[in-house]
Amino acid sequence: MVDDTPDLEAISRNPDDLPDDLPGVADVPDDDPFADGVLMKHQRDWLADESRMKIAEKGRRTGITFAEALGDTLIAAASREDGGDNVLYIGDTKEKGREFIGYVAKFAKLIAKQAVQIEEFVFEDQQADGSSRHVSAFRIRFKSGYRVEALSSRPANIRGLQGVVVIDEAAFHKDVHEVLDAVNALLIWGGKVRVISTHNGVLNPFNELIREARAKKNLFEVHHIPFKAAVENGLYKRLCRMKGWVWSKKAEEDWEAGIRKAYGTRTSKMHQELDAIPAEAEGAALTRVQIESCMEGGIPVVRWKLADAFKSAPPGIRRAEQIVFCNDKLLPILKKLNPERRHVFGEDFARSGDLTSIVVFEIGRDLVRRCVLIVEMRNVPFDQQREVLYYVGDRLPKLSGGALDATGNGQYLAEKAAQRYGATIVEVKLSQSWYLTNMPPYIEAFGDRTLILPRDEDILNDHQALAYVGGIIKVPDDHRNKGSDGFDRHGDTAIAGALAYFASRQDLPSYEFISSGEMTRQLSGLGRDDDDEISFGSIPTRREGLW
């Protein structure tokens, strides 16, 4: 048996000595931590989230461990009737445990009004091979009967224990998955798990855990807390208060710039430690093999490309041409859709240059999202894009959701769709935040093969364009490639597909859409033959040389 027993006098038992003897504890203000301006917004949001399992994906020194210690103090100090429980803190180093337990001791004095003592105790850690060793831990007991303990990261130490488990700097544990496996049993008896860490590489289990969480493969709620957000929430102002400095916006900007400059040319390291972007998170998000394995032949891709002159054609001509396109190209496909299956769609909007893409998914009983139709429109006027979208949406069986790009000019069509279809439509402002949260589930679907796309070269190339840009999966802004028609593409169907997949994961109602016929009545001189097809009589639908 190996004896790793440390010096038991390493820290003082006297709470009054804690600010001087424990690293970081001097940073705890003597004010009420709940007073206005003491806790920053991201700290308040973290404490307000009472999920049984949550993750803080953070930049360095953003104050989440500080806030967690406050919350855990309140938990341990409370009675059973008020939700009290034991708290088990697992840091990646002994020093982290000492710092955390010091925070708790200080908060116990300020909030719980208890002059607690820190105990450094020794227990026997049984290893998998049957050997054991003595290791140390720190503990605070409260009058409630509950305790806060800072334990070793060895999984054997926590099996069979109950309470709230806090795993700090999880990305730097030797095996975070093994630690999580050890604490999962706590959930059976109402325990909670909090995972807090900066990143340590894109292939680290911590990053994998976050990807799984965003794909809803586990129960964790993710809080993304980069250094920039902490600064915006008042981090530098609190530093000024502690140091006696005078705050100004210029000083704050210079301070943050100086911290970033300290990393020199190590930009990947800077983004990882400050911006919560795992290092090596650059390059293609999907391989060709992954994409092709989720493709099938026979899925229709309908393309409509118009010349510039079409926008100047008389309104009746433009309407008639759009109806001909819909009846000839789309109606035969839409009539074949399974009326028993739920359907969703995503639309990535463009007016000129790029494509507007509409991707329609059928959701099978096996929950596989099977694409049943892709519509691409190039250089099609706003009004005709709207009517094509209505034509498709009106005929989708069990319409269960739609998500439309509401960025820039796309906001018009997204708003119109929301007015027509109501609560089933989500207007999406494509942003870094949206990509961060919703692209990982789409990428994971390719790995799970729970997504089927048309076997089409342009669709393949669009999805190969998805890449990690600053740690976020998106189509790079400067990306362009030539499609099979010789025109530029910008990953258009990949974005539309991601929007459709996003729509399929929303808790939205499904309903059968019944058209009021208003569009038909507006088409001057156009008559109705039946519920689906429109005839045009003698009205010309094309003019030679116009489009």
N, C-alpha and C positions, 0 to 999 in steps of 0.2 A: 504494500500500500504506500502510495506517494503522499507525503505531507506537504501541501502547498499553503499551509496556514499562514496568513499575513500577520503583521504586527497589529494587535487588537487596539492599540492606542493611537492608530493612525488619524482618527478624527475625534473631536471633543464630544462628550455626552451633554455638554451644557448648551442649550439652544441659543443663549445669548452670544456664544462664541462662533456660531455658524457662519455669519457673513464674512468673517476674517479667515476661517479655516477651510471652507469648501469653495472650490473653483466655481465661478459663475454666480454664486449665491448673492454676492454683493450687487449684482444687477437687479435683484428683486427690489422694487421700490417699497418704501415703508407705507405708502398710501394704500388705500383700499383698491385692490386690483379691479374691482367692478366699477370704480369711479369713471366718469366720462373721460375718454382719451387715454386710459391706461392700456386697455386691450385694443389691439387693432382689429379691423374688420375681419380679416382672414382668421384671426384667433377666435373671435366671437363666433364666426361661422363654424369653425371646427368644434367648439364646445357645444354649439346648438344642435349639431348633428348627433342624434341619439341612436343611430344605426348600430346594430349588433356588430357589424364588421365595417371598418372604414380605413382608408389609406390616405396618408398625406404625402404627396409627391412634391417635394419642396426644394427650394434653393437654400443655401446655407444661411444660418443666423436669421431665420425668418420668424422665430419665436414660437414654433408649434410645440416643442417639448416643454417650454415654459408654460404655455397655456394648458397642455395636457396635465402637467403637475398640479396646476390649480384645480382643474376638474377632478382629478383623482383624489386630491385632498378632501374635497367636498363629499365625494363618494364614500371614502373610508371613514369620515367623521360622522356620517349620517347613520341613523338607526335602520334596522331592517325594514321597518314600516315605511321609512322615507327613501328606500332604495339603496341603503348602504351595502357595501360589499368589500371584499379584499381586492387589492390591486397588486399585480405582479409585473414589475418593470424588468425588461430584458434588454440591456444595452449591448453594444458590440465590444465594449471595454469596461474594465472595473471603474475607471475614472468617470465614465458616463453615469454609472450607477451612483457614485458618490455625489455627482452634481445634481442628479434628479432627486435623490433623497434629501439633499439640502434645500432644494426648492420647496419640497413638501413640508419640511420642518418650518421653514419661514412662513409659508402660507398657513400652516396650522396655527401659528401665533397670531397672524393678521386676521384670518377669516374665522377659523374654528375656535379661536380664543383658548387654545390649548398649548401649554408649554411642554411639548413632547420631547422625548429623548431619542436619539439615534442609537440603535443597537447594532453592533457588528458581530454577527454570529457565524458559527462554523457548522457545516453539515456534511454528511458523507454522500458523495456523488457516485452512484453505482453506474458503471460503464457497461456497454453492450457485451464486452468480452468477459464480464464477471469481476473485473478488477474494480477498485474504488479509490477515491482520493478525497482529501479534505479541501474544500474550497470555501471562500468567505462570501457573505452577502450582508446587505444592510437592511435594517427593518425599523419601522416606526409603528408603535401600537397606539390606537386611539381609544378613548373612553367608550366608544360605541362597541368595542370588542373586535372591530376590524383592524386590518393592518395594511401598510404599504411596504412591499419588499422589493429590493433591487437584487435580482438573481443573476447567476451565471447564464450564459446563452446555451449551455448544454441542454438539449431537449429532455434528457432523463430527469433534470431537476424539476420540471413543471408537469410531468405526466401525473394525473390524479389530483392536481390542485384545482381550486375553484376561484372564480372572480373575474376581474377585468384584467386582460393581459395587454401590456404595451410593449411592442417590439420596436425599439429605436435603432435608427441607422441599419435597417434590415438588409439593405444591399451589401453591407459589409460583414454580415454574419457568414460563417463558414458554409452553412446550408440552411437558408431561410425556409425552404420547403419542408425540411425536417422539423424545424422549429414550429412551423404552422401546423404540421401534422400532429405535433405533440399537444398543441393548444386547442385543436378543433374539438376535443372531447368536452371542453368547458362549455361549448354551446349547448350541449344536451341539457345542462342544468341552469341555463339562463345566463351564462357568462358572455363577455364581449371581448372583441379583439380589435386593437388599434395598431396599425402598422405605419411607422413614420420613417422617412429616409430621403436623403439625396440619392441621385442615381450613381451607378457604378458600372456603366457599359450597357449597350443595347441588348446583349445576350444574357445579362444577369437575371437570376430568377425573380428579383424584385420587379424588373421591367416586364418580364413575362406575366407576373401576377397582375400588373396594371393593365396589360393588353387583354388578359382574360376578363378582368373586371369590366372594362369598357365594352367588351363583346358580350357581357352578361352571362359569362360562363361560370362566374362565382358570385357570391353575395356582397362583395365589397363595394362600398361607395367611395369614389375617388375625389380627393380635393387636390387640385393643381395649384401650387403656391410658389411661383417663381419669385426671385429676389425683387424684380421690378414691381410686382404687385405689392410686396411688403413696403417698398419705398413709397409707393403711391398711397398706401394706407397709413403712413406716418412713421415708418421705421427711423428715418433720419431725424425727425422731430423729437422722438424719444431719446435718441442719442444726444441731441443738443441739450435736452433737459438734464440728462445725467452728467454731461461734461461741462455744463454752464456755457455752451456756445450760443451764439445768436443765429437763429434760423433765417434763411432766405432761400428762395427758389433757386437762385444762381449757385449758392453754396451747396444746396442739395444735389444739383446736377453735377457740379464739380466733384463732389464726394463720390457719387456713384461712378462717374467716369474714371476717377482715380482707382477705385476698387477694380474695375474692369481692366484698366491699363496694367495693373499689377500682374496680370496673367501673361503679359507680353504677347508672344506669337502663339501661345497655347490656347487658341480660340475654342477648340473642342472641349478642353478642360474647363474653360470659363463658362461655356454654355451649359455644361453638365452641372457644375457646382452652383451657378447662379440662376440659370434659366430653367432648371429641371428638365434638360434635354439630354438623354443618355448619349454618351460618346459613341462614335461609330454609327450613329443613327443617320446615315447619309446613303444615297444610292437608291436603286430600284426597290420598290416595295413588294413587287411580285415578279416571279420568274416566268418565262414563256411556258415552261412545263406546267406550272401551277395554273396558269390561265387556260391553256389548251385542255387540261384535264377536266375543266368545268365548262367545256363547249360541246354543243351537239349540232348536227346538221339539221336542216329542215325548218329552222326557226326564222320567220320572215323579217327581213330588214327592208323597209320601204323608204326610198329616198326621193325627195322633191326639190329640184334646183331650178331657180328662175333667173332670168336676165334682169338687169337694172330697169329696163323699160317697163316691166310689168307693174311697178308701183304707180306708174302714170296712166295705166289703163282705166277706163270708166269703172265706177264702183260695181255696177251690175256685171260687167265682164269679169272683174276680179272674183266676185262672189261665185259666179257660174263656174269659173275654172276651178275654184277650190272645191265645189261640190262634185264636179266631175272627177277630180283627183280622189276625193274621199270615197265616192261610190265605186269607182273602178278599182282602186288600189287597196283601200282599207276595209270596206264593208265585207268582202268575202272572207277576210281573216277574222274580223270581229264576230261574224256570225258563227264561226266554228269554236269560239271560246266555250269552255266548260261552264255551264250555268250553275253548277254546284260548288264551284271553287271561288274563294275570295280573290280579288285582284287589287293591285296597287300600282301606282305609276310614279315616276320621277321625271322631272323636266329640267334640263339645263338650257337656259335661254341665250340666244344670240340673234342679232339683227343683220349684221354684215360681217364679213371676214370669217368668223367661226360659224359652227353649226348650232341650230337648235335641235336637241335630241330629246325624244320622249321614249322612255323605257318602261314597258309594262311587265309586271311579274304576276304569275299565278302562284298562289301559296297552296302547296299540296298538303294532304293529310300528314305526310311525313315531315312537314314544315320546310321542305326544300323550296326555295324561290326559283321558279322556272320562268325564264323570259319567254313570252309568247308573241311579242311584237316590239320592234324598235322602229320609230319614225324619225327620219332625219330631214330637216328643212334648211336649205341654204338660200339666203337672200330672199326670203319670203316676207312680205309686209306684215306689220303688226296685226291688222285685222284678220288676215287669212291664217296666221298662226293661232290666233285665238279660236277661230272657228274649227280648225283642225283639232285642237286640243279638246274643244267641246264635243266634237264628233266622236272622238275616241272615248273620252270620259263618259259620255251619255250611254255608251253601248258596252261598258265593262260590267260583266255580271258581278254582283255582290261587291261593289266598289267599297273598299275598306280603308283607303287612304291615298293621299298623294302629297308629294313634297316638291315644291317648285323653287328654283333659284330666284330669290327676290332682290338680288343685288343689281344696282343700276337700273337699266331699262327693263330688266326682268321683273321689277316690282309691279309694273302695270299688269302683266299677264298673271302673276301670282295672286294679285288682289282680285282680279276678275274671276279666277278659278275659285278662290275662297268665297266670293259672293255667290257663285253658282252652286257649289257643292257643300258649302257650310263647314261643319266641324271636321269633315274628313281631310281637309286640306291644311298643310303646314307651309307657311311662307318662311323660307330659309334665307337668312342673310349669311352667305358663305364667308366665313371668317376663320381666323386661326383657331379660335375656341371651338367652332363647329367641327373643323377638320380634326382637331385633337381628340374630341370626344367620339366622333361618329365614323371616321375612316378606319380605325382599328377593327371594329366589328365587321366591316365590309371585307377587309383583307383577310380576317380570320375565316370568313365564309369560304374562301377559296381553299384554305387548308383543310377545312372540314368537308368540302365538296357538298355544301348545302346551298349551292347557287349554280344555276345553269344559264349560259349565255349562247347566242348564235355562233356557229363556227364561221367566222367572218374575219378576214385579214384586217380590215379597218378597226373592228371592235377589239381585236387582239392588240393592235398597236396602241389604241387609246388606253388600254389597261396597262400596257408596258410603260406608258408615260407616267404612271403614278410613282412617286418617289418621295423619299424623306428629304424635306427641305427645312433645315433648322430643326430637325427632330419631329416635324409634323408631316403627315402623309398628304400629298396634294399633287396636282399637276403643276410643275414649275411654271412660273409666269412667262418665262421666255421660251418655253417649249413650243415647237412647231414641227410637224412632219407632213409629208405629202400623202394624201389618201389615194385610193385606187382610181379616183376620178381626176387626179392631178392637182386638186385644190388642197389648201392647208387645213390641217386638223389640230385641235388643241386638247386632245384627250376627252372630247365632248361626251361620248357615251359612257366613259368611266365615271364622270361626275353625275350624269343622269342615273346611272346604275346605283351609285352610292346613295343618291337621294331616294330612289325607289326602295332600296334596302332599308334605309332609315325610316321611310314611311311604313314599311311592313313591320317594324318593331314598335310602332306607336300603339297605344291603347285607344283605338278609334272605332267608332261604330261602322257597321256596313249597312248598305241599303241599295235598293234598286232605283236607279235614276229614271224618272219619267219626264221627258221633255215637254215643255209647254207649247212647243211649236212656234215660239216667238221668232226664232231665227228664220224659219220657213216663210212666215208671213212677211218678213222684212225683205225677202227676195222678190223684187218687183217682176211680175210676169212669169214667175216660176211656179209650177203646179206640183202637187203631190200625187204620185201614183199609188204608194202604199206607205207603210210606217218607216221604211228604210230608204227607198230609192227615190230620187227626185229627177223628173224629166224636164227638159228645157224648151220643148216645142221648137220654134224656129229661131230662138235666140242664139247668136253665134257664140261659141265658147272659146274660139281661138282666132287671132288675127295674124295672118301670114307675116312672119318676120318680126313680130312683136316680142315673143318669148319662146 
